[in-house]
């Protein structure tokens, strides 16, 4: 039974009053309000899924009901907002290849007589101050009064948004609210402009990468989580008709994924986990045709095993190396090349650790289970091998660009060759050492 708008507003005021210690009774009422969005959310989600074949087969559609901490945080950030006007409690996310597809989804919604758009915010045409881009539509099912938010993003903008949330988790920076770390806020704003960055902006990104050890922390967390998450997902794949997923994550431990056949069971577990959670982020989502690739893409900020930002990092540093070479700036060349190689070494080192852990897992698994796991183990190893091959390709590509952009002046040519020899020799020795160890 749904509660009235006046009751919802009173509940919102009660949550604000109890902000630091919310009672179980208030949480139960909040849970009742959250779940009241389920029918409308499910209907709109089903409609959106029917659009996939008209957009592109790689499109991803998920839905979630807004987390407790997100609702409570928003109520306190906007003390004058009526809780009944919080329209993003039930939300769908449509991830597509390009902005052309974003607006194609919108056109399909406008043509569908089962639903109607109540309001929209186009953050693609007018991005937010922190660089966020997406199309937000607030949609009403003609058969239900609950309003549902639909976020439509292209893959690049989705990856940027999840990276912001990863940074907020690892560095407690609150970038989404333009928090108290201006350097990280500016860092992400600049990343939202990729690939349209000037040299000065690229240098700022490189500076932040180094000062926060940003790449290293990310790579460490991803490597720590990779095999643990793949093992969990293997067990989930053997569960029939499990389409609801709870992901529990924090910066110090690998994520835990729980799967369910029914949304009701998932919500009961969500409430229980939330009440016991300490320094943990929990999301409950629904995927119609779940796969590891889908969930790790849609919720990379919870799964924490890979992010496209790693590739962007190398591209930015590579361009700075070549620009320094062209301008014959020895110090800049040395600085950016050393940073590039240190990131590459750390990444390779972490990947070797993943290989070692995969082998240990295989050796410690009983023979009858190992046979069943073999195809999956092969897939895991192939994923790691792809990353190693990428690293080799990057080095080869950089070496070719180095030759093509070498200065004509014989003295400069000699100096750059010597700098490169010293840097690459160090990297080679470090890689050989870790290869022998592993």
N, C-alpha and C positions, 0 to 999 in steps of 0.2 A: 504494500500500500504506500503510495507516494505521499510526502508531506507537503503542506502548503508553502507558498513563497514566504509568508510571514514567519512560519516556523523555521524555514531554512535560514532566514535572516537572523532570527533569535539564536539559532545554533552557531552561526558565524560569530556573533558577539560573545557567546559563551566560550568558544574556542579561543578568542582573543584574551578574554579574562583569565582563562586557565593556561595560557601559553606555556609557562615553564613546568607545569605539572597537570597534564590533561587527564581527567578521571576516566576510568573504564566505561562509565555510563555515557560520557560525552563521545568517547571513541566509538562506542557501539552505535550511537545515533549518527555519527559521521559516516560510519560504514554502511548504515542503512541508506543514507542519502547517496553515497557513491554507487551502491549496487542498483539504485533506482534508475541509473542510466543504462543498465545492461541491455535491455530490450531494444531501445532506440539505437544504441551503439552497434549491436549485433546486426540489426536491419541495414544500417548505413554501410557497415563493413561488407556485408554480403553484396550490396549494390556496387560498391567500389571494386570488389574483386572481379565482378563481371566485366569491368572495363579493361582488365589487363590485356586480353587478347587484341583489343582495339588500340592499345598504346604500344607495348613492347613486352615480349615474354620474360625479359629480365627484370621487369618492374616488381617491386615488393610492396605489399600492403600489410600493415599490422594494426592492431588496436591495443589500447591500454586504458585503464581507469586511473585517473591522476593519483599519485602517491600521497599518503597521509602527510608526510613532511613538506611536500610541494604545496598542498592545500593550506596547511597551517602557516607556512612561510609567506605565501601570497596574501593571506588574510591580514598578517601583521605588517607586511610592506605597504598595503593599501587599506589603512584603518577606516576610511570612509566608504569603501566598496561594499555594496550589499552582496551577501553570499549567494543570493538567488540569481545574481547577475554574473557569477563566475561560470562562464560557458565552456571552459576547457576541461571540465572534470572527466567527461568521456571524450576520448580522442582517437582519431585514426591518423596514420601516417602513410603517405603514398610516396615511395622513392622511385624516381624515374631517371632516364638517361640525360635529359636536357631540358632547358626552359621551354622549348617547343612542346615537349610532352607535358610539362606542367600545365600550360594553358589549354592543351588538348583535353586533359582531365577536367579542368574547369568547364570547358564547353560541353562535355558529356553530362556533367552535373546539371548545368543550366537547361539542357534539353530533356532531362529526366523528370517526368511528371510525378514520380513517387516522392521526391524530395525537393526542398527549396533552400536557397541561400538567404540567410537572415542578415549577415554582415560579412565583410571581408577586409583583410589587411594585406596589402601587397608589399611585402618586404623585399621583393626582387627589384621592383621599380624604385622603391625607396628603402634601401637597407637600413637596419638599426645602427645606432652609433658604434656598437662594438663590432659591426661587420656582418651580423646575422642576415641571411637571405632565405626566404621561403614565401610561399603563398599560403595564407591562413584563411580558411573559409569556415564560417559557423553555419551549420546545416541543421535543418529541422525535417524530421520524417513526417510526412503528412498524416500518418496514423499515430504519432506520439508527440507529446509536447516538449520532451527533453531536447535541448540543443546540444549538438555534438561538434567539436572542433575537428577540422580536417586540415592537416599540414601536408602540403605538397612541395617536395624539394627535388632538385636534381642531385645526382650522386655526389658531385663535388661539394655542393653546399651542405649536404647531409654529413659528409665526412668532416667538414669544418666544424659543424655544430656538435658532433660527438667528441671531437678533439677538445673543444672548450670544456665539455663535461668531464673528460678525462683529466684535464689540467686542474679543474676545480676539485676533483677527488684527490689527486696526488699532491697538489700544492696548496690546497684549501684557499683558493684565490678568489672565488665568487665572481668570476668574469661575467657570468650571465647577468649579474646585477651591477656590472661596472665597479667591482669591488676595490679593496684597498691596496692592490698591487698594480700600479699604473704600467710598469714595464711588461708584465704578462698580458695586460689588457691591450696594450699597443702591439705586442707581439702577435696576438691573434687577429687584431684588426688588419695588420699587414698581411698575414697569411690569407685573409679573406680576399685579398687583391691578386693572389697568384692566378695566372702567370703574368700579370701586368705590373710587375714591380720594377722600380728603377734601382740603380746600383746602391744608392744611399739606404734604401729600404731593405735591400738584401743584406747589407752590412749590419743593420740593426738586428735583423733576424739571427745572423751568425753570432752577434754579441750576446744575445739572450740565450741562444743554444748553449754557449760556453758557460756563461755566468750561472745558469740554473742547472747545468748538466742535464738539460732537458731530454735530449735524445737518449743519453745513457740510462736515465731512470725509466723511460718508456720501454726501451729495449729489454732492460732487466725484468720489468713487470711482465711483459709479453712472453718472454722465454720461461719465466717461472710458471706461468699459467698454461702455456700451450698444451702440453701433454695431459695435464690434469683435466682440462676442459674437454679435450678429445676423448679421454677415457669416459668421462661422464656422459658425453653425447652418444657414445657407442651404446651405453646401457639404455639411454632414452630411445634410441632408434628401434630397440627391440620391444618397446611398449606400443601396443596397438591403439590407434586413434587418440594418441595424446597430442593435443593441439594448444593447451594452455601451459605457459611456462613462467615460473617464478625464478628470477635471477637475483641472488644475494651477493653483493660485492663490497669489499673495502680495499684500501691501498696496501694492507699488510698480508693478505691471504688470497689464495686462488678463489675465483668465484664459485658459488655452488648453484647448480641448476636443478630445479624440481619440475617434474612434468605431471600433467593431470588430464583426464578425459573430460571432466566437467568443470565449468567455470565456478560453480558453487563450492566445490571442494578446494579449488585454487584460492578462492577468496577467504575461506575459513583458515587455510594455512597462512595466507598473507597477513591476516589480522593477528594471528598467533605469533608469527615471526616479528612483526612490527613491534608488538608489545615487549618482546624480549631483545630487540635489536639495540646494539650499542655501536656507534660509529660505523654503521652499515647502511648501504643503499640497497633498497629492494624494489624491483619492478615486476609487475605481473602483466604479461602480454599474451596475445593470441596470434598464432600463425596458421593459415589454412593448410599449407603444404610445407611443413618445417624441414629444414636441412641445416647442417652446420654452417654452410656458406651464407645462407640467408640470415640466420640469427646472429652470426658474428659480424655481418655487415650492418644489419638493422640496429643492433645493440652492441656495437664495438665498445661503447663507453661502459658497458657492464661486463661483457665477455673478456675484454682486455687481453687479446691474443695477437692482434695485428691491426695496423692502421696505415692508410695510404700516405700519411704524413711522412713516414720514414723515407719513402721514395722522393717526396717533394724536398726534403732536407738535402739529400744528395744532389738533386738538380740545382738547387739554389747555390750550394757551395761550389759545385762544378762551374757554374757560370761566373762566380766570383774569382775562381782560380784562373779561368781563361781571360777574364777582363784585366786581372793583375798582370798576366803574361803580356797581353797586348799593349798595356800602358807602361810596361817595363818597370813595374813597382816590385822590387825584390822582397821587401819586408812583407807587403800584403800577400804576395804569392806564397811566401814561406808560411805565414800565419794561417791562411785559408787552407793551404794544402795539408798542413799539420792537423788542423781541426777535422778536415775531411777524412784523413787516414785514421785518426783516433776514433772517430765514429764508426768507420768501416771495421776497424779491428774489434771494437766492443761488440758490434753486431755479429761478426763472424764468431767471436768467442762465445757469445750467447747461443748461437745456432749449433755450435759444436756441443755445448752443454745439453741442448735439446736432443741431439743424436745419441749422446751418452745415456740420457735418461730413458730414451725410447728403447735402447738395447737392454738396459737393466730391467725395464718393464717386461720385455719379451722373455728374458731369461728367468724372471721370477714368476711368470704365469704358468699355471698347470698346462700340461700338453694338450688335453682335450679342449681347454678354453683357448689356448694359443692358436690352434688350427682354425677355430671360429673367428679369431681376431685378426688372422694373418692379412686378409685383404685390407682391413682398416689400418693395420700397422704400416703396410706398404704405402697407403695413401698419406699417412702422417709423414713418413720419411721422404716421400716425393715432394711434399709441400716444403720441407726444410731444404731439400736439394735445389728446388726452384729458387729459393732465397740465396743459397750459396752461389748458384750459377749467375744470378742477377748481380751479385757482388763482383764476380769475375768479369762480367760484361761491362760493368761500370768502369773498372780499372782499364780494360781494353779500350773503351770509348774515350776515356780521359787521355790515355797515351796517344791515341790518334789525333785528338784535338790539340794536344801539346805540340806534336810535330807540325801540324798545319798552321799553328799560330805563333811559331817560334820567331823571335825578333831577327831581323836581317843583320843587325850589328853583331859582329863576331864576338866581341867582349861580352855583350848581354847574353848572347846565345850560350857562351861558355858558362857564365854564372848561373843561368837558369838550369842548365844541364847538371851542374854540380849540386845545386839545391835539391833538384828532383832526385838525383842519385842517392843523396843522404837520406831524404825522407822515405823513398820507396824501399831502400835497403833495410831501414829500421822496421818498416811494416812487414817486410818479407821475413825477417828474423823472428819477429814476434809471432807471426802466423805459423812458421815452422815449429817454434817452440810449443805452441798450444796444440798443434797437430800431433806432435810426438807424445805430449801428455795425455791426450784423449785417445 
